[in-house]
Amino acid sequence: MTINKSIATRLIVFPPLILQLISLEDNAPGGNHDELDFELLGRNGPPYVLSTNVFAQDSGNREQQFNLWFDPTSDFHDYAILWNQYQIVFYVDKIPVRVFENNTYSGAKYPNLPMYVHGSLWNASQWLGPTDWSQGPFYANYRGFEVYGCTRSNAQNCERSWKAPHYRKLSAEEQRIYETTKAKYMTYDYCKSNSGKSFPECKIAN
């Protein structure tokens, strides 16, 4: 089993889809665990909503949502996650749409448990409203899936390129694209909701 530091896949999705990383160790009280989510929320046409979430030895609730600038059901697109000890970056077609920095120095939590990749289609009617089953069957098609990581048993001694300085934060160009994309397409940020007050990372300017 691997500790996944970088995953990438191309997929066509038909609603509702969840693509997620889930921690292997789930012994904390209340089912607390580590998890990184790409969730494509099923709807009949635009806007197509991408929801991301981060769990860090807890139950998550760190959602950020975006209106996608394309139809994810019509063609394959790249979805990738970079995860190292400095930052977690969610990419769509190589565009950084979300950055979750390691701010444990301020009391914030950060995922550090081994994880595996889990993909599924599931009925989210309690969240998104009734599912029109007459539109089924529903599919998620994957292509070009890749994982670059360290084995769980040798994580401390594993050396990979994602530890290099240029992976510790976004480049100036990536930062510009990230800020532009976030300003144009983000529709929900947990840090700007009432629940954001309970997360230490929300008090830090990104």
N, C-alpha and C positions, 0 to 999 in steps of 0.2 A: 504494500500500500504506500502511497506517496503523500507527502505534504505538497500540495499544489501551489506553486508560486506564480504560475502564469497559465491561464487557460485561454483557448481560442476556439471558436466554432462558427460555422456558417449555417444558418437555418432559415427555413421558411416556416412561418407560424400561422396557425389558424386558432382562433380564440377558444378557450382561455389557456394560456401556456405559462408555466413557471419553469425557469432554468435556474438552478441554485447549487451552491456549494454547502454541504452540511458537515459539521464536525463529526469525527469518529467517536469521540469521547463525550458522552452525554450523561455524566454521573452527578452533575450539579443539581441542587434542589430545584424542583419545579421545571425540570427539563431544560435548564439554561444550557446554552451551547454557543458555538461559533457558527456563523453562516453568512454567506455573501449571496445576494439574490439579484438576478435579472428576472423580472416578471413582466410579461407582455399581457396587458389587460384586455380581455376579449370585448370587442364592440363590433357592431355592424357598420363598418366604414369609419372614416376619419372623424375626430382625431384618434390616432392609434397611440395609446399611452404606454410608455415604458416606466415601470416602477422599479427602483433599486432599494435594497435594504441591507443593513449591516447588523449582525448579532455579534456581541462580544461577551461571551460567558453570561448571557442574559436572554431576554425574549425579544430583542430587536427594537422595533418602533423607531428606527432611524430612516424612515422612508424619504426618498427624493423622487419626484415624478416628472416626466418630460413628455411633451407631445412630439412624437417622431416626425421627421421631415420627409418620410417616405412611407409607402405601403408595405409593411413587413410580410404580407401574405402573397405578394406578387413575385418576389425574387429572393435569392439568398443574400444575406448581409452578415457582416462580421461582428461578433460580440466577444469581447475579451476582457479579462481581469488580470491586472498586475498586482501582486501581493508580496511585499517584502517587509522588512522590519521598520521601514520608514514611511511607507504610504500604501494605500490601496487605490488603484485607478480603474474605473470602469470605462471601457472604450466601446464605441459603436462605429464601425467602419473606420477604425483607427483615430476617431475623434474622441478625446477625453470628455466624458459627460459628467463624471463625478470623481471627486478626490476625497478620500478619507485618510487624514494624516494620523500618524502615531503621536498622540498627545498625552501619553500616559504620565508624563512629568507633571501634568496639571490635574491628575486624578481621573482623566478619561480612560475608558476601557479600549482595548485593541485586540482583535482576533489573533490568537497565537496557538490554537490547537490544530492537530492534524485534521485534514478535511478530505472528503471524496466528492466527486461530481455526481449530481443527481438531476435528471431531467424528467419532467412529467407534464401531462395535461390533466387538469383537475377542474371540477365544477366549483366556480367561485360565485354562485348565485346569491349567497348570503352577503357578499361583499359588493358585487357589481350589478345585482338585479337578476331576474329570471333568465335562465338559459333556454334558447329556442332550439330544442332537440331536433326539430324538423330540418335544421340546417346541417345536421350531422351526416356522415361521420366526420370527426374532427381529427386533424393531423398536425404533427410537428415533424418536419423533415430536416435532418442534420447532414452536413457535409464538411469535410476538411477539419475534423476535430483534432486538436493537439493539446498536450499537457507537457509543460516543462517544469520539473520540480525535483525535490529531494525525497529520498526514501525516509520514512518515519524513523527507522532505526539508526540513520546516519545524518540526521538533520543538522547537528551541531558542527559536523566536519565537512558539510557539503558547500562547495564553492561554485557559484553560478554567476552569470553575467548580470543578473538583476540586482546584485549587491554593489555594482559599480556606481560611482558618484552620479552619473547622469540618470540613474534610475531612482535617486533619492528624492527628487522633486521634478516637476515638469520643467521643460526647457522654456525659454522666453516665448518662443513661437507657440508651443503647446499651451502655455498659460494664456496667451492671447486668444487662441481658438477656444479654449475651455471657458473663459469668461464670456466670450461672445455667444457661444452655444447655450450656456446657462442662462444668460440674460434673455435670449430669444425663445427658448423652448422649455425652460423649467416652469412647472405649474404648481408644484408643492415642495416645500422644504420643511422638514420636521423642526429645524432650528428656529423657524419663524412661526411655529405654532405654540400653543400653550404648553404642550408637553416638552418643548425644547428647553425649558428652564431647568429641567432635571438632568440635562446632559452637559458635563463640563466642557466638552469640545465646542459647544454652541456659544460659549463665552469668549472664544478665541477667534479673532478675525482671520479668515482664510485668504 
